[in-house]
Amino acid sequence: MRFANKEKVYVASYKEVIIGFITFALILFVLYPKDLILQQILKEKSNYDLSVLYLKNMLRNDPKNEKLILTLAQKSIKSQNRDLALRLLELLKKSSHKEVQKKAYLLSYKLLKQNYFFLQNKKDKAGMQKLRKELATVFLTILNRHFYNDEDLKMLYKEAMFLKSEEVQYLLLTKMIQKNPDNIKQLKDALYLASKLKKYNEAFHYLDKLAKLDKKHMLKYNNTYFYLLTQVYNYKELENHLLTVAKNSKYWQDKVIEFYLAHKKYKKAAAYYMHLFYQTKDYHKRRDLWLKALITLQSGNLLKDAVQLGSKYEEYFIKSKEARVTLLKLYLSANDVQKAKELSAKILKVFK
């Protein structure tokens, strides 16, 4: 009978593995150039904790090596040691090399945002508010020192939206539009932000471009144009402007009426209806404009003026049922019983 050799299987402890790694690392440190070792560490995709440990040892011998510090920060992020990474990046922000500063600020922003979402999951509102301010400070530094490329503009714009910074959003949009001046979506966003930020001259510029590029939405752009006018001009300037542009435009004629009614200028609104009345010879159009003038005067409780205007064209519109009914109601609401009687008599005479 043959007996199998029984050998003990030895399993190294985690502590022994670490000691072994450090020993191996020290041998590497002695035998190989630092850059070669650094390249090997950067290639490491699994055991980030051991990489961090080794990099710390390397830094003890070369504490001012920015390449080492940056590598340790990157590996610390991978090993979820964000606090260490942030402390290291703070050192690199003071570097005399712009490229090092750039990487430090970009990584800091990424880390702070990770921390922000971590606090969001914990529903730590106070912590989130504090971190949002830190994020905004780092983000503005990235922009002010131009730590980005043109291809990063869209990403930065989204981050500005995340930070709810409309001034920065607008700044980035203007840069994006310089690169792509006919992008309708970006022009619309720029128009909205320029209006909100009260940059009205720039808003008119974007509106003019949109009107040329996107003619199918002209009505919407005309409404926006009217809104911008109300923000830029005082009452008298806007009135004069509207009366000028409305001379040959039904759209702007309606805006003149809207303008007067918005300012409760009922007599002026009625007078403008009559101005349009005199410009047309069509009987039905005249009737409608006259009726609108009457209703406008009534809306402003200007019953005396309404009665005067109504009686002036009583004979002209006597054959219109709508005109007769409106006039009778007007006279009665103004307590002008005599005019109501006289109109009733005329109606009976005409239709007997």
Order of alpha helices (4+ residues) and beta strands (2+ residues): alpha-alpha-alpha-alpha-alpha-alpha-alpha-alpha-alpha-alpha-alpha-alpha-alpha-alpha-alpha-alpha-alpha-alpha-alpha
